[in-house]
């Protein structure tokens, strides 16, 4: 990875060589067959009344991809990148990639006025007038605790989407997600009655619904999209390059930094956090209460693999993180047993670590507050959907001792870490509407550069 103009080995795509036609054709075959194999597995499981799981779904999916890649090695007479994980290899190519019709995430067909876009949850820290992107999430939480923040008859996510659909003459919205609660389904019916736009919730039935009722089951998107319909993808339909680009922490940091450097607005409130693939120690922050270094595993969710600390020297940081190897070594604070390592390598590819400076969040009543912004992005139109705060589970200390942070609940702001939701002031929400527009503009530039998004 190339060095950034600022410092350190920043996460970029520099140095990638153009593909030859044979290599490009090989990659397209791998992606096409992986998607087809996933769909066949899901269809078979659904017919048997099952859902995706490790042994009946993930293992056969991996075995099939390994077999495809082995055939490619024999066919081409050379190695393939990311053996068994074609979607990872795709993101290192300079060519625009097609999207499997069943697993599209960003698409517009003007001939039938049909749109596919993604509902993302952005985690942001508001610092010195800027909103720093911590991560971008598919499967953004829409649980009852969040819904209780809003006294309106309709969830703002639904009212904003129906308003967008009306403005662009769509007759129908289809929302694809792992599960919808009964109360959410009732809201869809209410929105249909009140707006005249048909709102349909659909369960991806091949996935776990945790005992909730299955609503309008769908394996994936239909190959032939309905006319005048807006599809809102709220979950990972499959392991595709596009979904990985928009969800994986290193990928998000990489494309956001690149596009902001090329086409960013310096007056925008949106900001990215410098991100590195090796340990780069930032200076300590004033006040003595904040960490200065954050380390994460790029593909871990729900704050499961985050370490942070206040370190004066790189030697102290290495000791605190138990980082005793080279640049690609996994810090000891994240290490797991050998069987888990093997399983992770097989099912998800090589684990990557990212390092960032700690960006202090706002403090409310002695606790750190993070912002969760819900946004819809698509090739035709984008929308701010809602925004709320998440307040940390514990009070911030007046002074943070040197070394690794031991009380995560004060610094890792997450609902699963004891946090609670709160409404945001009206002026903050107004700023976040601007942030949503800028993020969607930059995401469009990154996606259009990498993927085919229309017929």
C-alpha positions in Angstrom: 0.0 0.0 0.0 1.3 3.4 -0.9 2.2 6.1 1.4 -0.3 9.0 1.8 0.8 12.6 1.3 0.4 13.0 5.1 2.2 10.1 6.7 2.5 6.4 7.0 1.3 3.5 4.7 -2.2 4.7 4.0 -4.8 2.3 2.6 -4.9 2.9 -1.2 -5.2 1.0 -4.5 -2.0 2.3 -6.1 0.3 -0.1 -7.9 -2.4 -2.4 -9.4 -1.4 -3.5 -12.9 -4.0 -3.6 -15.7 -5.6 -6.9 -16.3 -5.1 -8.9 -19.4 -8.3 -10.0 -21.2 -7.8 -13.6 -20.2 -7.4 -12.7 -16.5 -10.5 -10.5 -16.7 -12.5 -13.2 -18.3 -11.3 -15.7 -15.6 -12.4 -13.3 -12.8 -15.8 -12.8 -14.4 -16.3 -16.6 -14.6 -15.4 -17.0 -11.0 -17.8 -14.3 -9.9 -20.6 -15.5 -12.0 -20.3 -19.1 -10.9 -20.0 -18.1 -7.2 -23.2 -16.1 -7.4 -25.0 -19.0 -9.2 -23.8 -21.5 -6.7 -25.0 -19.3 -3.8 -28.4 -19.0 -5.3 -28.8 -22.7 -6.0 -27.8 -23.5 -2.4 -30.3 -21.0 -1.0 -33.0 -22.3 -3.2 -32.3 -25.9 -2.1 -32.2 -24.9 1.6 -35.5 -23.0 1.3 -37.2 -26.0 -0.4 -36.1 -28.1 2.6 -37.3 -25.5 5.1 -33.7 -24.5 6.1 -31.7 -21.3 6.1 -28.1 -20.3 5.7 -25.8 -21.8 8.3 -22.2 -22.9 8.7 -22.5 -26.6 7.8 -25.4 -26.8 5.3 -24.7 -23.6 3.5 -21.3 -22.0 4.1 -19.3 -25.2 3.9 -20.8 -26.3 0.6 -20.5 -22.7 -0.7 -16.8 -22.6 0.1 -16.2 -26.1 -1.4 -17.9 -25.1 -4.6 -15.9 -21.9 -4.9 -12.7 -23.8 -4.2 -13.6 -26.3 -7.0 -14.3 -23.4 -9.4 -11.0 -21.7 -8.6 -9.1 -25.0 -8.9 -10.7 -25.4 -12.4 -9.6 -21.9 -13.2 -6.0 -22.7 -12.2 -6.0 -25.7 -14.5 -7.7 -23.8 -17.3 -5.4 -20.8 -17.3 -2.2 -22.5 -16.1 -1.5 -20.0 -13.4 -2.7 -19.0 -9.9 -5.8 -17.0 -9.1 -6.0 -14.2 -6.6 -7.8 -14.9 -3.3 -8.3 -18.6 -3.9 -11.9 -19.4 -3.0 -12.9 -15.8 -2.5 -13.4 -14.2 -6.0 -15.2 -11.2 -4.6 -12.0 -10.1 -2.8 -9.9 -10.5 -5.9 -12.4 -8.3 -7.8 -11.8 -5.2 -5.7 -8.1 -5.1 -6.8 -8.9 -4.8 -10.5 -9.1 -1.5 -12.5 -12.0 -2.7 -14.7 -15.7 -2.0 -14.1 -17.4 -5.1 -12.9 -20.9 -6.4 -13.8 -23.4 -7.1 -11.0 -25.3 -10.3 -10.9 -29.0 -9.4 -11.4 -30.0 -11.3 -8.3 -27.5 -9.6 -6.1 -27.5 -6.0 -7.3 -27.1 -3.2 -4.8 -26.8 -0.1 -7.0 -28.7 -0.1 -10.3 -31.1 2.0 -12.4 -32.9 0.9 -15.5 -34.4 4.0 -17.1 -36.3 1.9 -19.7 -38.7 0.5 -17.0 -37.9 3.1 -14.4 -36.7 0.6 -11.8 -34.1 1.4 -9.2 -32.0 -0.6 -6.7 -30.2 1.2 -3.9 -28.7 0.4 -0.5 -29.8 1.5 3.0 -26.6 2.1 5.0 -26.0 3.0 8.6 -23.0 5.4 9.0 -21.3 5.7 12.4 -19.9 9.2 12.8 -18.0 11.1 15.4 -18.7 14.9 15.5 -15.5 16.7 16.2 -14.6 20.4 15.7 -17.5 20.9 13.3 -16.8 17.9 11.1 -18.4 14.4 11.0 -15.7 11.7 10.8 -16.8 8.4 9.2 -16.0 5.5 11.6 -17.6 2.8 9.5 -20.4 2.1 7.0 -22.8 -0.7 7.8 -25.3 -2.8 5.8 -27.8 -4.4 8.2 -28.2 -1.1 10.0 -30.1 -1.7 13.3 -33.8 -0.8 13.2 -34.9 -2.3 16.5 -37.7 -1.2 18.8 -35.4 0.9 21.1 -34.5 3.1 18.1 -38.2 3.3 17.0 -39.2 4.6 20.4 -37.2 7.7 19.8 -39.8 8.9 17.3 -43.4 9.8 18.2 -44.5 10.0 14.5 -46.9 7.5 13.2 -44.3 6.3 10.7 -40.7 5.5 11.2 -38.8 8.4 9.5 -36.9 5.8 7.4 -40.3 4.8 5.9 -41.6 8.3 5.5 -38.4 9.6 3.9 -38.3 6.6 1.4 -42.0 7.1 0.5 -41.3 10.8 0.0 -38.4 10.0 -2.3 -40.6 7.5 -4.2 -43.3 10.0 -4.7 -40.9 12.7 -5.9 -39.5 10.3 -8.6 -42.9 8.8 -9.6 -42.3 5.3 -8.3 -45.4 3.2 -7.5 -43.8 0.7 -5.2 -41.0 0.3 -2.7 -39.6 -3.2 -1.9 -37.5 -3.4 1.3 -35.2 -6.5 1.5 -34.0 -7.4 4.9 -33.3 -10.5 7.0 -36.3 -9.9 9.2 -39.2 -7.5 9.8 -41.2 -7.4 13.0 -45.0 -7.4 13.0 -45.1 -3.8 14.0 -42.9 -2.8 11.1 -45.2 -4.7 8.7 -48.1 -2.8 10.0 -46.3 0.5 9.4 -45.7 -0.6 5.8 -49.5 -1.1 5.4 -50.1 2.3 7.0 -47.6 4.0 4.7 -49.3 2.4 1.7 -52.7 3.8 2.8 -51.4 7.3 3.6 -49.1 7.9 0.6 -50.5 5.8 -2.2 -47.0 4.3 -2.7 -47.1 0.5 -2.1 -44.6 -0.4 0.6 -43.6 -4.0 0.7 -41.3 -5.6 3.3 -39.6 -8.8 2.1 -37.6 -11.4 4.1 -34.5 -12.9 2.6 -35.8 -16.4 3.5 -32.5 -18.2 3.0 -31.2 -16.3 6.1 -32.0 -16.7 9.8 -35.1 -14.8 10.9 -34.8 -15.7 14.6 -38.3 -17.2 14.8 -40.0 -14.0 13.4 -42.8 -14.5 10.8 -41.6 -14.6 7.2 -43.0 -11.8 5.1 -43.1 -11.9 1.3 -40.2 -14.4 1.1 -37.5 -13.7 -1.6 -34.3 -15.6 -2.3 -32.8 -12.5 -3.8 -33.7 -9.7 -6.2 -35.8 -10.9 -9.2 -33.7 -11.1 -12.4 -36.4 -9.0 -14.1 -37.1 -6.0 -11.9 -40.7 -4.7 -11.6 -41.3 -1.5 -13.5 -41.7 1.8 -11.5 -40.3 0.0 -8.5 -37.7 1.1 -6.0 -35.8 -1.8 -4.3 -34.1 -0.9 -1.0 -31.4 -3.5 -0.1 -31.0 -3.4 3.7 -28.7 -6.5 4.1 -25.9 -8.5 2.5 -27.6 -10.5 -0.2 -24.4 -12.4 -0.9 -20.6 -12.0 -0.7 -20.3 -9.6 -3.6 -17.6 -7.0 -4.4 -20.1 -4.2 -4.1 -21.4 -5.2 -0.7 -17.9 -5.8 0.6 -16.8 -2.3 -0.7 -19.5 -0.6 1.2 -19.3 -2.6 4.4 -15.7 -3.7 5.0 -13.9 -1.1 7.2 -10.7 -1.0 5.2 -12.6 -0.8 1.9 -14.7 2.1 3.2 -11.7 4.0 4.5 -9.8 3.4 1.2 -12.4 4.6 -1.3 -13.6 7.5 0.8 -10.1 8.8 1.2 -9.4 8.4 -2.5 -12.6 10.1 -3.7 -12.3 12.9 -1.2 -8.8 13.6 -2.4 -9.9 13.7 -6.0 -13.4 15.3 -5.8 -14.1 16.2 -2.2 -15.5 19.5 -1.1 -13.2 21.2 1.4 -16.1 23.1 2.9 -18.1 19.9 3.6 -18.8 18.7 7.1 -18.0 15.1 6.1 -14.5 13.9 7.0 -12.5 10.6 6.8 -10.2 9.3 9.4 -6.6 8.5 8.2 -6.3 4.8 8.0 -3.2 2.6 7.8 -2.4 -1.0 7.3 0.5 -1.0 9.7 1.1 0.6 13.1 1.5 4.4 12.8 1.4 6.1 16.2 -0.5 9.4 16.3 0.4 12.1 18.8 -1.3 12.1 22.1 -4.4 14.2 22.5 -4.5 17.1 24.9 -6.4 16.7 28.2 -5.2 13.3 29.2 -8.6 11.6 28.9 -8.5 10.2 25.4 -6.7 7.3 23.7 -4.6 8.3 20.7 -4.6 4.9 18.8 -7.3 2.6 17.5 -6.8 -0.9 16.0 -9.5 -2.9 14.4 -10.1 -6.1 12.4 -11.5 -4.9 9.1 -14.3 -7.5 8.8 -15.5 -7.7 12.4 -18.9 -6.2 13.3 -20.8 -5.0 16.4 -17.6 -3.7 18.1 -16.3 -7.2 18.5 -12.6 -6.5 17.5 -11.7 -3.0 18.5 -8.7 -2.1 20.7 -7.5 1.4 21.7 -5.0 2.9 24.0 -3.0 5.9 25.1 0.6 5.4 24.1 3.6 7.6 24.1 5.9 5.5 22.0 5.6 2.9 19.3 7.2 0.4 21.6 4.5 1.0 24.2 1.8 0.5 21.6 3.3 -2.7 20.4 3.5 -4.0 23.9 0.0 -3.0 24.7 -1.5 -4.5 21.5 0.8 -7.6 21.8 2.1 -6.8 18.4 5.3 -8.8 18.1 5.5 -9.5 14.4 5.7 -7.8 11.0 3.2 -5.4 9.3 0.6 -8.1 8.6 0.7 -9.6 12.0 -2.6 -9.8 13.9 -2.2 -8.1 17.3 -2.3 -10.5 20.2 -5.3 -8.7 21.7 -7.3 -10.1 18.7 -5.7 -13.5 18.4 -7.9 -16.6 18.6 -7.3 -20.3 18.8 -5.8 -22.1 15.8 -9.1 -23.8 14.8 -10.9 -20.4 14.7 -8.0 -19.0 12.7 -8.3 -21.8 10.1 -12.0 -21.4 9.9 -11.8 -17.6 9.4 -9.1 -18.0 6.7 -11.2 -20.5 4.9 -14.6 -18.7 5.0 -13.5 -15.0 4.9 -10.0 -14.9 3.6 -6.9 -13.4 5.3 -7.8 -11.1 8.2 -6.7 -7.5 7.9 -5.9 -5.0 10.6 -6.3 -1.3 10.3 -4.8 1.4 12.5 -6.3 4.9 13.0 -5.9 7.9 15.2 -8.6 8.2 17.8 -11.1 11.0 16.9 -12.7 12.3 20.1 -16.6 12.2 20.0 -18.8 14.7 21.6 -19.4 14.4 25.3 -23.0 14.5 26.7 -23.5 14.4 30.4 -20.1 13.0 31.0 -20.4 10.2 28.3 -19.2 9.9 24.8 -21.8 10.2 22.1 -21.7 8.7 18.6 -24.0 9.5 15.7 -25.7 6.8 13.7 -26.9 8.2 10.3 -29.3 6.2 8.1 -28.9 7.0 4.4 -30.2 5.6 1.1 -27.9 5.7 -1.9 -28.7 4.8 -5.5 -27.7 5.9 -9.0 -30.8 8.0 -9.4 -31.6 9.6 -6.1 -30.3 9.6 -2.5 -32.0 10.4 0.8 -31.3 11.2 4.5 -33.5 8.6 6.3 -32.9 9.4 10.0 -30.2 10.1 12.6 -29.9 9.5 16.3 -27.2 9.5 18.9 -25.8 6.6 20.8 -24.5 7.4 24.3 -21.7 5.2 25.8 -22.4 2.7 28.5 -20.1 4.3 31.1 -18.8 7.7 32.1 -15.6 9.0 30.7 -12.8 9.1 33.2 -11.1 12.5 33.9 -7.8 10.9 33.2 -6.9 7.9 31.1 -3.8 6.0 32.3 -1.2 5.1 29.7 -1.6 1.7 28.0 -4.5 -0.3 26.6 -8.0 0.9 27.4 -9.5 -1.6 29.8 -13.0 -0.1 30.2 -14.3 -0.4 26.7 -17.8 0.8 27.6 -16.6 4.3 28.2 -14.9 4.6 24.7 -16.5 2.0 22.4 -19.9 3.6 21.8 -22.2 0.8 20.8 -25.7 -0.4 21.9 -24.3 -3.9 22.5 -21.7 -2.3 24.9 -24.4 -0.9 27.2 -25.1 2.2 25.2 -28.5 3.9 24.8 -30.1 5.8 22.0 -31.0 9.5 22.1 -32.5 12.1 19.8 -30.2 14.7 18.3 -30.8 18.5 18.4 -32.5 20.0 15.3 -29.4 21.9 14.2 -27.3 18.7 14.3 -29.9 16.8 12.3 -29.8 19.6 9.7 -26.1 19.3 9.4 -26.5 15.5 9.0 -28.8 16.0 6.0 -25.9 17.8 4.4 -23.5 15.1 5.4 -25.8 12.4 3.9 -25.9 14.2 0.6 -22.1 14.5 0.4 -21.5 10.9 1.4 -24.0 9.8 -1.3 -22.2 11.9 -3.9 -18.8 10.5 -3.1 -20.2 6.9 -2.9 -21.6 7.3 -6.3 -18.3 8.4 -7.7 -16.6 5.4 -6.1 -19.2 2.9 -7.2 -19.6 4.2 -10.7 -15.9 3.9 -11.2 -15.8 0.2 -10.1 -19.2 -1.2 -11.2 -21.7 -1.3 -14.1 -24.8 0.3 -12.7 -27.3 0.5 -15.7 -28.2 -1.6 -18.8 
